[in-house]
């Protein structure tokens, strides 16, 4: 997150700061100092520093760490004010050390509110000593859900304000990764508390090993996802490299298709899948001879018949890849036309899958606004008018209308040399 923030973000952080102050005042009011065992507090301060030292980045910004398990355990063991101290200890240290203080101040405020309210809730509903009673268990589940929802909501909102995106889209993208963390870390928190109560400090030291393994497993999962995405990007670059006039075409089409699908209210997981498919929508061109791809004049009928086979060939290529199998129809039919005069199957209207109709508009717009061997690029507004003129014949009218609504987001005046990084969102580091 940058030092210079939008006004919405500044107001949001100010409200969060006031909320944090209110939580601290209440936690201090209900604090029973004789019940504090400072050695235990020190142990958990060390534990959270160790667990916070290895964050795992999320796809759309933010991060997760195994410190969630430590906080969960501290809610079971300590009073709310101590829980707050433990949860913000790392951020307090970074606030003094790091120049990007706004980010750490936000984290401190949101941790105070999240962990403070979760701990207060647990103490209200389970005021007895930690044990395996149903009352304590249900109170713990409630406090963990409260912590999870508040933390994810606060981070989603700050990312939305700073990245100028809709909170809902960021929420949907990150929720599956955060849910995975919640389901794995909350039980570990219970285990940490149980071990510390029954075995003590050295039992906790031995428990660090499975905690590290849990973090490594989550990191491996995220690394595998990133490797998969990098492979797709490399493949799209290889496809575009066959023709120097189409450099960056696949990544730009993926950008446009993503914006279109989001404008048309697609679920975020389907939008992400469509962006991957769009990146390799021209993979079938590997089967087209280079003398046709690079011809500097209009194709003959025979040559165009060969070129038209690339959509069918692309569908065949990805049909054997389990992850992409569902997208084969999108690739195969992205040159079909709304009036049924396209190829390869002459489908018409809503018989063409919506993903293919979205891809058709994105593909056509980028083709028209790019230089080709046989013509110069159209100006963006000329290309948009062409899409509108062909609405109802070549293109789905609803998709063209959606495209006109996203025009302000296309940055038409900026260079389009490289759009590949847009697919993964901006890398903010808030948790």
C-alpha positions in Angstrom: 0.0 0.0 0.0 1.4 3.4 -1.0 2.0 6.3 1.4 -0.3 8.5 -0.7 -3.8 7.1 -0.2 -7.2 7.8 -1.7 -9.5 9.9 0.5 -11.8 6.9 1.0 -8.9 4.8 2.4 -7.9 7.6 4.8 -11.4 8.0 6.1 -11.7 4.2 6.5 -8.4 3.9 8.4 -9.4 6.8 10.7 -12.7 5.0 11.5 -10.8 1.8 12.2 -8.4 3.7 14.5 -11.3 5.0 16.6 -12.8 1.6 16.7 -9.5 0.2 17.9 -9.3 2.8 20.6 -12.8 1.8 21.9 -11.8 -1.9 21.9 -8.6 -1.2 23.9 -10.5 1.0 26.5 -13.1 -1.8 27.0 -10.4 -4.5 27.2 -8.4 -2.5 29.8 -11.6 -1.9 31.8 -12.3 -5.7 32.1 -8.7 -6.6 32.6 -7.8 -8.6 35.8 -4.1 -8.0 36.3 -3.5 -10.6 39.0 -4.4 -13.3 36.5 -1.6 -12.4 34.1 1.4 -14.9 33.9 4.0 -12.9 32.2 6.2 -15.8 31.3 3.4 -17.3 29.3 2.8 -14.0 27.6 6.5 -13.8 26.7 6.4 -17.4 25.2 3.5 -16.5 23.0 5.1 -13.2 21.9 8.1 -15.2 20.7 5.8 -17.8 19.1 3.9 -15.3 17.1 7.1 -13.5 16.0 8.4 -16.8 14.6 5.1 -17.8 12.9 4.7 -14.3 11.4 8.2 -14.4 9.9 7.1 -16.5 6.9 4.1 -15.0 5.1 2.3 -16.6 2.1 1.0 -14.0 -0.4 -2.6 -14.3 -1.7 -3.6 -14.0 -5.4 -5.3 -10.5 -5.1 -3.2 -8.9 -2.4 -2.8 -9.5 1.3 -1.1 -12.5 2.9 -1.7 -15.3 5.3 0.6 -16.8 8.0 0.5 -19.5 10.5 0.3 -16.8 13.2 -3.5 -17.3 13.0 -3.0 -20.5 15.0 -1.0 -18.7 17.7 -3.7 -16.0 18.0 -6.4 -18.7 18.2 -4.5 -20.3 21.1 -4.0 -17.0 22.8 -7.7 -16.3 22.8 -8.2 -19.6 24.7 -5.5 -18.8 27.2 -5.4 -15.0 27.8 -7.5 -12.0 28.6 -8.5 -9.7 25.7 -5.9 -7.0 26.4 -3.1 -9.6 26.3 -4.5 -11.1 23.1 -4.4 -7.7 21.5 -0.8 -7.2 22.7 0.3 -10.5 21.2 -1.5 -10.0 17.9 0.0 -6.5 17.2 3.5 -7.2 18.6 5.1 -7.9 15.2 3.4 -4.9 13.6 4.6 -2.6 16.4 8.1 -3.7 15.8 7.8 -3.2 12.0 6.2 0.2 12.6 9.4 1.4 14.2 11.7 -0.4 11.7 9.9 0.2 8.4 9.3 3.4 6.5 5.9 2.3 5.2 4.1 3.2 8.4 0.6 3.6 7.0 0.4 -0.1 6.2 1.6 -1.2 9.6 -0.8 1.3 11.3 -3.7 -0.2 9.4 -2.6 -3.7 10.4 -2.3 -2.6 14.0 -5.8 -1.0 14.0 -7.5 -3.9 12.3 -5.7 -6.5 14.5 -6.8 -4.7 17.6 -10.5 -4.7 16.5 -10.4 -8.3 15.1 -8.6 -10.1 17.9 -10.0 -7.8 20.6 -13.6 -8.4 19.7 -13.0 -12.2 19.1 -11.4 -12.5 22.5 -14.1 -10.4 24.2 -16.7 -12.6 22.6 -15.0 -15.8 23.8 -14.6 -14.5 27.4 -18.3 -13.4 27.5 -19.6 -16.8 26.3 -17.0 -19.1 28.0 -15.8 -17.4 31.2 -14.5 -20.7 32.7 -11.0 -22.0 32.5 -10.0 -23.6 29.1 -11.2 -27.2 28.9 -13.1 -29.4 26.5 -16.7 -28.5 27.5 -19.3 -27.9 24.9 -19.7 -24.3 26.1 -16.1 -23.5 25.6 -16.0 -25.3 22.2 -19.0 -23.4 20.8 -17.6 -20.1 22.2 -14.3 -20.8 20.5 -15.9 -21.6 17.2 -18.0 -18.4 17.4 -14.9 -16.2 18.2 -12.9 -17.8 15.4 -15.6 -17.1 12.9 -15.9 -13.5 14.1 -12.1 -13.1 13.8 -12.0 -14.6 10.3 -14.9 -12.5 9.0 -13.7 -9.3 10.5 -10.1 -9.7 9.3 -11.0 -10.8 5.8 -13.5 -7.9 5.5 -11.1 -5.2 6.8 -8.3 -6.4 4.4 -10.8 -6.6 1.5 -12.0 -3.1 2.0 -8.5 -1.5 2.2 -7.4 -3.4 -0.9 -10.5 -2.2 -2.7 -10.0 1.4 -1.7 -6.3 1.4 -2.6 -6.6 -0.6 -5.8 -9.8 1.1 -6.8 -11.6 -2.2 -7.4 -15.0 -3.5 -6.2 -14.7 -5.2 -2.8 -16.9 -8.1 -3.9 -14.4 -9.2 -6.6 -11.4 -9.1 -4.2 -13.5 -10.9 -1.5 -14.4 -13.7 -3.8 -10.9 -14.2 -5.1 -9.3 -14.4 -1.7 -12.0 -16.0 0.3 -11.2 -19.6 -0.8 -7.5 -19.2 0.2 -8.5 -17.6 3.6 -11.0 -20.3 4.3 -8.4 -22.9 3.7 -6.2 -21.1 6.3 -9.1 -20.8 8.7 -10.0 -24.5 8.5 -6.4 -25.6 9.0 -5.2 -23.0 11.6 -8.1 -22.9 14.0 -7.7 -26.6 15.1 -3.9 -26.0 15.4 -4.7 -23.2 17.7 -6.7 -25.5 20.0 -3.9 -28.0 19.9 -1.3 -25.3 20.8 -3.4 -24.2 23.8 -4.0 -27.9 24.9 -0.2 -28.7 24.7 0.8 -25.6 26.6 -1.7 -26.2 29.4 -0.8 -29.9 29.8 2.9 -30.1 28.9 4.2 -26.5 29.1 6.9 -24.6 27.3 8.9 -27.6 25.9 5.8 -29.2 24.5 5.2 -25.9 22.6 8.8 -26.0 21.3 8.2 -29.5 19.9 4.9 -28.4 18.4 6.7 -25.8 16.2 7.6 -28.6 13.8 4.1 -29.4 12.6 3.3 -25.7 12.5 6.2 -25.1 10.1 5.0 -28.1 8.1 1.5 -26.6 7.8 3.0 -23.3 6.6 5.2 -25.2 4.1 2.2 -27.1 2.7 0.2 -23.9 2.2 3.2 -22.2 0.5 3.7 -25.2 -1.8 0.0 -25.0 -2.8 0.3 -21.3 -3.7 3.7 -21.9 -5.5 2.1 -24.6 -7.6 -0.7 -22.2 -8.5 1.8 -19.5 -9.5 3.8 -22.0 -11.5 0.7 -23.0 -13.4 -0.1 -19.4 -14.1 3.5 -18.6 -15.2 3.4 -21.6 -17.6 0.2 -20.3 -19.2 1.8 -16.9 -19.6 4.9 -18.4 -21.2 2.7 -20.4 -23.5 0.8 -17.3 -24.6 4.1 -15.5 -25.3 5.3 -18.4 -27.4 2.0 -18.3 -29.4 2.3 -14.6 -30.0 6.0 -15.0 -31.0 5.0 -16.9 -34.1 3.8 -13.6 -35.5 5.6 -10.3 -34.6 2.4 -8.3 -35.5 0.4 -10.0 -32.7 2.9 -9.3 -29.9 1.0 -9.1 -26.6 -2.3 -9.9 -28.4 -3.2 -12.8 -26.1 -2.6 -11.0 -22.9 -4.6 -8.0 -24.0 -7.5 -10.1 -25.1 -7.3 -11.8 -21.6 -7.5 -8.4 -20.0 -10.5 -7.3 -22.1 -12.3 -10.6 -21.6 -11.7 -10.4 -17.8 -13.2 -6.9 -17.6 -16.1 -7.9 -19.8 -17.0 -11.0 -17.7 -16.8 -9.0 -14.5 -19.0 -6.3 -16.0 -21.5 -9.1 -16.9 -21.5 -10.3 -13.3 -19.8 -13.6 -13.8 -18.6 -15.4 -10.6 -15.0 -14.6 -9.8 -13.8 -18.2 -10.2 -15.3 -18.4 -13.8 -13.7 -15.0 -14.6 -10.3 -16.3 -13.5 -10.8 -19.4 -15.6 -11.8 -17.4 -18.7 -8.7 -15.2 -18.3 -6.6 -18.4 -18.5 -8.5 -19.6 -21.6 -8.2 -16.2 -23.2 -4.4 -16.3 -22.8 -4.2 -19.4 -24.9 -7.2 -18.9 -27.2 -4.9 -18.9 -30.3 -2.9 -22.0 -29.3 -4.3 -23.7 -32.5 -2.2 -21.3 -34.6 0.8 -23.6 -34.0 -0.8 -25.8 -36.7 -1.0 -23.0 -39.2 2.0 -22.6 -41.6 4.1 -19.5 -40.9 3.9 -18.3 -44.5 0.1 -17.8 -43.9 0.5 -16.3 -40.5 3.1 -13.8 -41.7 1.7 -13.0 -45.1 1.8 -9.3 -45.7 -1.4 -9.2 -47.8 -4.9 -10.5 -47.6 -5.3 -14.2 -47.5 -6.7 -16.1 -50.5 -9.8 -18.2 -49.9 -7.7 -21.4 -49.7 -5.3 -19.8 -47.2 -8.2 -18.5 -45.1 -9.7 -22.0 -45.0 -6.5 -23.2 -43.5 -6.4 -20.3 -41.0 -9.9 -21.0 -39.9 -8.8 -24.4 -38.7 -6.8 -22.9 -35.8 -9.9 -22.6 -33.5 -10.7 -26.3 -34.0 -7.0 -27.3 -33.6 -6.8 -25.2 -30.4 -9.8 -26.9 -28.9 -8.3 -30.3 -29.6 -5.0 -29.2 -28.0 -6.5 -28.2 -24.7 -9.2 -30.9 -24.6 -6.7 -33.3 -23.3 -5.6 -31.0 -20.4 -8.0 -31.7 -17.5 -7.9 -28.2 -16.1 -8.7 -26.7 -19.5 -11.2 -29.3 -20.9 -14.2 -27.1 -19.9 -12.8 -24.2 -22.0 -12.3 -26.1 -25.2 -15.8 -25.0 -26.5 -14.8 -21.3 -25.8 -11.7 -21.7 -27.9 -13.4 -23.7 -30.6 -16.3 -21.2 -31.1 -14.7 -17.8 -30.5 -15.0 -17.1 -34.2 -18.7 -18.0 -34.5 -21.0 -15.1 -35.3 -24.2 -14.1 -33.7 -26.0 -14.5 -37.1 -24.7 -18.0 -37.7 -22.2 -17.1 -40.5 -19.0 -17.8 -38.5 -16.8 -20.9 -38.1 -16.2 -23.8 -37.6 -19.8 -24.9 -36.7 -21.9 -22.0 -37.9 -23.6 -21.7 -34.5 -25.8 -18.7 -34.0 -27.2 -16.6 -31.1 -27.2 -18.2 -27.7 -26.2 -21.5 -29.1 -22.7 -20.1 -28.9 -21.4 -20.3 -25.3 -21.3 -17.0 -23.5 -17.6 -17.3 -22.9 -16.9 -17.6 -26.6 -19.1 -14.6 -27.3 -17.2 -12.5 -24.8 -13.9 -13.7 -26.2 -15.1 -12.8 -29.7 -15.6 -9.2 -28.8 -12.3 -8.9 -26.9 -10.4 -10.6 -29.7 -12.0 -8.4 -32.4 -11.4 -5.2 -30.5 -7.7 -6.0 -30.0 -7.3 -7.1 -33.6 -8.8 -3.9 -34.9 -6.6 -1.7 -32.7 -3.4 -3.5 -33.6 -1.2 -3.0 -36.6 -1.2 -5.9 -39.0 0.9 -6.7 -42.1 -1.8 -5.6 -44.5 -3.3 -2.6 -42.6 -2.8 0.0 -39.9 -4.5 -0.1 -36.6 -7.9 1.6 -36.1 -8.2 4.3 -33.4 -9.9 2.9 -30.3 -13.1 4.9 -30.8 -13.3 3.7 -34.5 -12.9 0.1 -33.3 -15.7 0.6 -30.8 -18.0 2.1 -33.4 -17.2 -1.0 -35.6 -18.2 -3.3 -32.8 -21.5 -1.4 -32.4 -22.2 -1.5 -36.1 -21.7 -5.3 -36.1 -23.8 -5.8 -33.0 -26.6 -8.2 -33.8 -24.8 -9.7 -36.8 -21.3 -10.6 -35.9 -21.4 -10.0 -32.1 -23.8 -10.6 -29.2 -25.5 -7.2 -28.6 -25.4 -7.7 -24.8 -21.7 -8.2 -24.9 -21.1 -5.2 -27.1 -23.2 -3.1 -24.7 -21.1 -4.4 -21.8 -17.9 -3.5 -23.7 -19.0 0.1 -24.2 -19.6 0.3 -20.4 -16.0 -0.8 -19.6 -14.4 1.7 -22.0 -13.3 4.0 -19.2 -11.3 1.1 -17.6 -9.4 0.3 -20.8 -6.8 3.1 -20.5 -7.0 3.8 -24.2 -4.4 6.5 -24.1 -1.7 4.3 -22.5 0.8 1.9 -24.0 -0.3 -1.7 -24.3 3.2 -3.3 -24.5 2.7 -5.7 -21.6 -0.5 -6.6 -19.8 0.4 -10.0 -18.4 0.8 -8.9 -14.8 -2.8 -7.5 -14.7 -4.2 -11.1 -14.3 -2.8 -11.6 -10.8 -3.9 -8.2 -9.5 -1.7 -5.7 -7.6 0.6 -7.2 -5.0 -0.3 -5.5 -1.7 1.1 -7.0 1.5 -1.6 -6.5 4.1 -2.8 -9.1 6.4 
